[in-house]
Amino acid sequence: MKDFKEDLRTLTQKIDQNFDAVSFDAILGIARGGLSMAQFLGEYYDKREVYSINTIGYDDTQKNDTVEVFNIPELKSAKKVLIVDDIVDSGDTLVEVLSVLNEKYPNVTFMTASLFYKKTAKITPT
């Protein structure tokens, strides 16, 4: 737990450097890795609008060709949403989540953050 708190502290510093933290209305955690982060960040930034979204990109240990995104929260009243996950590996999940959310909510600005990411990922969290 101590390492997780330290990682979150580092992440909040990056978020504070890259974004005006006061400007985002909501935090969206990608289940499962982003759920604890979303809750902690909601507390840290005093945001009551904390949501989750689900994805399936693996069948047991085998990576699927596509990422299924479901349980999409209602974000119509939000203007800026911070999407969080624990790690961006290939980037497929984050790319698909952003695609689905941008299509459903074209007037919402989505920002991304993760504790870890691979430099080979398709997308780098902002």
C-alpha positions as CSV (number, residue, x, y, z in Angstrom):
1,M,0.0,0.0,0.0
2,K,2.9,2.3,0.7
3,D,4.2,2.0,-2.8
4,F,0.8,2.6,-4.2
5,K,0.5,5.8,-2.2
6,E,3.9,7.0,-3.4
7,D,3.0,6.2,-7.0
8,L,-0.3,8.2,-6.6
9,R,1.6,11.1,-5.1
10,T,3.9,11.1,-8.2
11,L,0.9,10.9,-10.4
12,T,-0.8,13.8,-8.8
13,Q,2.3,15.9,-9.3
14,K,2.3,15.0,-13.0
15,I,-1.5,15.8,-13.2
16,D,-0.9,19.1,-11.5
17,Q,2.0,19.9,-13.9
18,N,0.0,18.9,-17.1
19,F,-3.5,20.0,-16.2
20,D,-5.4,22.6,-14.3
21,A,-6.7,20.0,-11.8
22,V,-9.6,22.3,-10.8
23,S,-10.8,22.4,-14.4
24,F,-11.8,18.7,-14.7
25,D,-15.4,18.0,-13.6
26,A,-15.1,14.2,-13.3
27,I,-12.8,11.3,-12.9
28,L,-13.3,8.1,-14.8
29,G,-11.5,4.9,-13.8
30,I,-11.0,2.1,-16.3
31,A,-12.0,-1.1,-14.4
32,R,-10.3,-2.7,-12.7
33,G,-6.8,-1.2,-12.5
34,G,-8.1,2.4,-12.5
35,L,-10.8,2.0,-9.9
36,S,-8.8,2.5,-6.8
37,M,-6.9,5.3,-8.4
38,A,-10.1,7.1,-9.4
39,Q,-11.4,6.9,-5.8
40,F,-8.2,8.2,-4.3
41,L,-7.9,11.0,-6.9
42,G,-11.5,11.9,-6.3
43,E,-10.7,12.3,-2.6
44,Y,-7.4,14.2,-3.4
45,Y,-9.0,16.6,-5.8
46,D,-12.3,16.8,-3.9
47,K,-14.3,15.6,-6.9
48,R,-17.6,14.0,-6.3
49,E,-18.2,12.9,-9.9
50,V,-16.1,9.6,-9.9
51,Y,-17.2,7.0,-12.4
52,S,-16.0,3.7,-13.8
53,I,-16.0,2.1,-17.3
54,N,-15.5,-1.6,-18.2
55,T,-13.4,-3.1,-20.9
56,I,-12.6,-6.6,-22.1
57,G,-9.4,-7.0,-24.1
58,Y,-8.3,-10.5,-22.9
59,D,-9.9,-13.9,-22.9
60,D,-8.1,-15.4,-19.8
61,T,-4.5,-14.8,-20.8
62,Q,-5.0,-14.5,-24.6
63,K,-5.3,-11.0,-26.0
64,N,-8.4,-10.4,-28.1
65,D,-8.3,-8.7,-31.5
66,T,-10.6,-6.0,-30.3
67,V,-11.4,-4.3,-27.0
68,E,-15.0,-4.3,-25.9
69,V,-16.1,-1.2,-23.9
70,F,-19.2,-1.3,-21.8
71,N,-21.0,0.2,-18.7
72,I,-20.4,3.7,-20.1
73,P,-21.4,6.3,-17.5
74,E,-23.6,9.3,-18.2
75,L,-21.2,12.2,-18.7
76,K,-23.5,14.7,-20.5
77,S,-23.1,17.4,-17.8
78,A,-19.2,17.2,-17.8
79,K,-17.0,19.4,-19.8
80,K,-13.6,17.9,-18.9
81,V,-13.1,14.3,-17.7
82,L,-9.8,12.8,-16.4
83,I,-9.6,9.1,-17.4
84,V,-7.2,7.0,-15.2
85,D,-5.8,3.5,-15.4
86,D,-3.0,1.7,-13.6
87,I,-1.0,0.9,-16.8
88,V,-1.1,1.6,-20.5
89,D,0.5,-1.6,-22.0
90,S,-0.2,-1.8,-25.7
91,G,-2.5,1.3,-25.5
92,D,-5.4,-0.6,-27.2
93,T,-7.7,-0.2,-24.2
94,L,-7.1,3.5,-23.8
95,V,-7.4,4.2,-27.5
96,E,-10.7,2.3,-27.7
97,V,-12.1,3.9,-24.5
98,L,-11.3,7.4,-25.9
99,S,-12.8,6.5,-29.3
100,V,-16.1,5.3,-27.7
101,L,-16.3,8.3,-25.4
102,N,-15.4,10.9,-28.0
103,E,-18.1,9.5,-30.3
104,K,-20.7,9.4,-27.5
105,Y,-19.7,12.8,-25.9
106,P,-18.2,15.0,-28.7
107,N,-18.4,18.1,-26.5
108,V,-16.5,16.7,-23.6
109,T,-12.7,17.0,-23.4
110,F,-11.0,13.9,-22.2
111,M,-7.6,13.9,-20.4
112,T,-5.7,10.7,-19.5
113,A,-3.3,9.7,-16.8
114,S,-1.8,6.4,-15.7
115,L,0.7,5.2,-13.1
116,F,2.8,3.4,-15.7
117,Y,3.0,3.2,-19.4
118,K,5.1,1.3,-21.9
119,K,7.0,3.5,-24.4
120,T,5.8,1.1,-27.1
121,A,2.2,1.8,-26.4
122,K,0.0,3.3,-29.2
123,I,-0.8,6.3,-26.9
124,T,1.0,8.2,-24.2
125,P,-1.2,9.3,-21.3
126,T,-1.2,13.1,-21.2
